[in-house]
Amino acid sequence: MKTAFTCIFSLMLALSVAHGQNTIEVQADSNWIAFMTVFNLPADGGGVNFGSQWGLNDAKSTTDPVDNTLTLQPNFNTYNASDPFWTDPVTLEGNKRMIAATFVEPGFSFNGSDFTFTGNVESYTLDTAYDVRYFVRALDTIAFGDQLGGAYVFDLPTSGNFSVTVPGAELPDSLLLQYGFEVEGLNANPADEAALGSVVLGPSVTSVNELNDTRIPATVFPNPVLDVLNIKSESQVLEYEVSTLLGERVLQGQGTSRIDVSTLPIGTYLATVRFDEGQRVLRFFKQ
């Protein structure tokens, strides 16, 4: 099953690159990197203590190549009840705010084309004291600041598919691309691991469907979208339908490349767009 999925994914990637669009799914066997940034608590000024690359296990990021999943949890390995740097000696709670980033750096091969990072939230039981975000960043290789200004960093939904697309014009060859996740919150007591929960991530459940008529160059933006979804294509839009992942049609229209999605609930949808040449099925996330 894993071999079959890998072949399908490779075909999707080859087709998307050929048409100036790179779509990358969450994959357990990607070259995941963990980077931890440690902060003082607001009561102690909130400043940065340090940031450094960690092992995946140290950051509590776990890959499962059998199920093809990535699991994210709070950080536990810094908890030390006898060390006031890491643990409040009175409350015995964690004494640092941690941002554990788990990401992939694919090099520069995707620069210059539209880039989409997507996946599916298979389980979300993480305590609400922790925030989880998914992102695409582009770093200056000298200054290492995000040259996208955080514009493609979003809160992770608690279920369903998620997706973020960066236009190729914002990814010049000089920038280092990163895509992945970050978990933010207190370092925690290992005794509370089960109670604090986790997030389990995998490939999007509709990825194979996007092979549909990929010969027609078409994208949607912004993605995620708040109010108006735009269809970008050199072909004339004849009509469109927007449906849920369960196939329920929620919107439809004709002769326009602008779709008002402001009334839709938060979630992932499919836009089936029909042109003279055929149709494209394009996924987007409504904020």
N, C-alpha and C positions, 0 to 999 in steps of 0.2 A: 504493500500500500504506500509506504514511504517513497519507494522508487517511482511508482506511478505518479504520485503527487509532484515529485521533483521534476519529472519530465514535463508535466503540464505547466508547472511554474516556469521552467526554462523556456518553453515555447511562448508563454505570455511575455516574458522579459524580452525575448528576441523580437517579437512583433512590436512591442511598445517602443523599443529603441529604434527600430526601423522607421517609425513614424514620429520621431521626435518627442516621445513621451515615455518616461521611465516610471514604472509602477513596481514598488517593492513591498512585499508582504512581510509580516512578522514570521521569522523562521528560526527555529531552535538552533539550527546549525550555523547561523551567521556568526561572524567574528565579533561577539559582544564584548564591550569594554565597560568597566565600572569605574566611576570617578566620584569620590566623596568630598563634599564641602561641609565643613564643620563651623557652626556659628555659636556665639554666646547667646543665651536667652535674652529677650528684650529687657528684663530687669537688670541684666548685667551689661547693658549697652548694645547688645545685638550684633557686635562686630564679628568679622570672620576670624576664626582661629587658624585654619589651614585648609588647603585643598590638595588632594593627591589621588593618584590612580590606585584602586584597590582590586583585589581579586573578586570575582563574581560571588563566591561563597561568602566573603567578608561583607559584601554589600547586601547580602540576602537576596540575590538574584539567582534563580535556578532555572536551568534549561533542561527540558525533557525531550530528547530526540525521538523517543518512541511515540509520544503523543503530539510531538511538534508544538510544544508550548514553552512559554517563558513565564515564570512566577516571580512576582515582586512582593517583598515583605518589609516591615520596619527593620531598622538596624538593631541588633541585640548584642553584638560581640564587644561593644565598647562599655557596656554596663558593668560597673564595679562599685559595689556598695561601700567599699573602704577608700575610694578615691573621690574626693569632692570635686575634682575637675570634671568627671564624667557623671557623677551621681549626687543628687542633693542629700546631704547627710541627715536632714530632718525628715523630709517627705519620702526619701528613698526612691524618688522618681528620676528619670533621666535628666541630665543637667545641660544638654546640648541640643541645638536644633541641627538636624542632619538633612542634607539634600543628596540623595544617592541617585546619580545619573547612570543609566544603563543604556548604551548606545553602540551604533556601528559607524565606523569611518570608512566609507567605500572608496576613498581616494578621490580622483578628479574625473573619473570616467563618465559620471552622470552630469557634469557641469555643462551649461549651455543649452539644456533641454528642460522642458517641464518635468518636474520630479514629484512623484506621489508616494507617500508612505501610508500604508493602510494595514488594518488588521481587525481582529474581533476580540471583544472582552468576553471570555468564556465563563468567568466567575469573578465576582467582586464582593468579597466579605470583609474588606479592610475597614478598620475602625475609622469613624468620621474625623478623628483627631489628625488623620494623615491625609495629605493631598497627593494626587497622582496626576501627572501631566504627560502628554505625548508631544513630540516636537520634531521639527526640522530646523537645524541651525547651519549657518555658513560662517566659518571662522577665518579671519585674517591670519595667515600663517606666521605673522610677526607679532601682532598685538594680541591675537587670539580672542578678540571680542566678537560677539555675534553681529555680523554685518547686516543681518535681517532685522535687527532691533527687537527681537522677541516677537515679531509679527506672526510667526508660525509655531507658537507654543500654546497649547490648548489643554483645558481640563479634560481628563479622560472620562468618557461616559461610563456609567456603572453596568451597562450591558450593550450588546449589539456591536455592529461594525463602527469603526472610526476611520477617518481619512484626512490627510492634509496634503495640499498640492502647492508647490512653489513654482512660479513661472520661470522658464529658462533664462529670461532676461535678468533675473535677480541672482543668477548663479554663474558669474563669470569664472573663467578657468583658474583664477588666482585664489579662489576661496576653497577652504576645506569643508566638505559637506559632512554633517552628522545627522543621524536620525535615531530616535529612541524614546526613552521614558525617564521620568524622575519621580522619586518618592520623597516627600518632605514631611518632617515631624520629629518628635523627640526620639533620642535613643531610648530603647525600651528594655525592660526586665525580661530575660529569657523565660521566666516562669509564666509570663503573660502571652507567650507566642501564639498559642491556640486561640485565645480570646481576641487578639488583635487582628487576626485574619490575614488575607492575602488578596492579590489580584492575579488571575491567570489569563494569559494572552495567547492568541494563536492567529493563523491566517484568516482573512475575511471569508465569510461563508458564501459569498457570491463571486469570488474571484474568477472562477472558470467562466461564468456567464459573460464576462467582459471581453471574451474573445469574439463576441458577436459583432460582425461587420467592422472590424478594426481597420479595414481598408479605407474607411471614411474618416479623415482627420477631424476630430471633434473633441472638445473638452468643455467642462463647466467650471465657472469661477464666480465669486470666491468660494472656496471649499475648505473649511466649513462656511456656511452662509447664514446670515441673520434674516434678511428681508427679500432681496432680489437675487435670483440665480440667473447668470448669463450663460448662454450657449455660444461657444466660440467655434466657428467653422466657416470655411470658404463656400460651403454649400448652403442653399436656401432651406431654412427650416419650414417644413410643411405642417407638421403637427407634433405635439408631444403629449406624453402621459407621465405622471408621477405616481409611483406606487410604493407601498411599504415592502419590506423584505418578505412578507407573507403573501404578496400579490394583490393586496387591496388597493384599487385605484383611488387616489385622493385628489388629484388635480389633472386637468387636461386643457389643451388650447391649440390654436392654429396660427400659423403665419407670423410668429414672433420668436425672437431669441432671448426674450426676458421673461422669466417666470416669477411671479409673486408667491413666495413661500412663507410669508410672514405669519400666516395663520396656522401653519403646521406645528404640531408638537415637536419637541426636541427628539432627535433620533436620526437613523440612517434610512435613506430612500434611494430608489432607482428612477432615473429619468430616461424613458424610452423616447428617443428623438427620431423622427422620420424625415428623410430627405428623398430627393428624386432617385439617388443612387442606392438607397436602402435605409437601414436604421442602425442607430447606436444605442446601447444601454450604458448609461453613465451613472456611477454611484456618487452620492454626496451626503454630507452630514449637516442637518439643520440644528443650529445652535438654539 
